[in-house]
Amino acid sequence: MQVAAVILAAGSSTRFGSPKQLARVGDRTMLETVAAAAAAGGLGPVIAVVPPGMAVPPDTVPEVNGAPERGLSHSLRLGLAAVPSELGAAIILLGDQPTVTAATIRAVVAAGAANATRSIVAVRAEGRLGPPVLLRRDAFSLAERATGDEGLRSILARHPEGVAAVEVAQHAPDVDTPGDLARIAHMFDSAQGATDR
């Protein structure tokens, strides 16, 4: 099953103080790190939804969100609309979760292949569902129900029975502030960082 990656990375970074997508973790920016994990996880094409004027990593397809103030849900709809029509699924990733690993992405893809009757696969930690989230094409329409900065989180929480869950010890943390970035910096001391774990 060929699966696209949709990286949502068009946020305004208000709490971070500068474009956090371009903040460095080890040898890469956060956006480069997430894109590398997506590629290492076997996803393709890798689509990054970004604000106007932001460059994307090599081998990444840009999808420009000209109205990032409309929130994560708008980026989600743009990203899914950019998935090539011949592909049957996409995995949603967040550009501010650079500790997401290729191993987790591969586990979500494998769960999708093993649960052909489920249209959604998500990571679950401590009973809570979250990204990476695999959507089969017949579930892309869920994005129309998303509003503001919620994305799919509340939709998944209301309908857990429709989700095949991949259990993990904890969710990849969001990086919203420079302090958040400092707390994960030790994970990127090597050139590979967290990508291949």
NORLIN-V751546 format. One record per backbone hydrogen bond with DSSP energy under -1.0 kcal/mol. NH is the residue of the N-H (numbers start at 0). CO is the residue of the C=O. If there is no record, write none. Layout:
[[NH & CO] [NH & CO]]
This chain:
[[3 & 88] [4 & 44] [5 & 90] [6 & 46] [7 & 92] [8 & 48] [16 & 12] [21 & 18] [22 & 19] [24 & 27] [27 & 24] [29 & 22] [30 & 20] [32 & 28] [33 & 29] [34 & 30] [35 & 31] [36 & 32] [37 & 33] [38 & 34] [39 & 35] [40 & 36] [41 & 38] [42 & 37] [43 & 2] [46 & 4] [47 & 60] [48 & 6] [49 & 62] [53 & 50] [59 & 56] [60 & 45] [62 & 47] [64 & 49] [69 & 66] [70 & 67] [72 & 147] [74 & 70] [75 & 71] [76 & 72] [77 & 73] [78 & 74] [79 & 75] [80 & 76] [81 & 77] [82 & 79] [86 & 83] [89 & 134] [90 & 3] [91 & 132] [92 & 5] [94 & 7] [96 & 93] [99 & 96] [101 & 194] [104 & 100] [105 & 101] [106 & 102] [107 & 103] [108 & 104] [109 & 105] [110 & 106] [111 & 107] [112 & 108] [113 & 109] [114 & 110] [117 & 114] [120 & 133] [121 & 163] [122 & 129] [123 & 165] [124 & 127] [127 & 124] [129 & 122] [132 & 91] [133 & 120] [134 & 89] [135 & 118] [136 & 87] [138 & 135] [139 & 136] [141 & 138] [142 & 139] [143 & 140] [144 & 141] [149 & 146] [152 & 149] [155 & 151] [156 & 152] [157 & 153] [158 & 154] [161 & 158] [162 & 159] [163 & 119] [165 & 121] [167 & 123] [174 & 95] [180 & 176] [181 & 177] [182 & 178] [186 & 183] [187 & 184] [194 & 191] [196 & 193]]
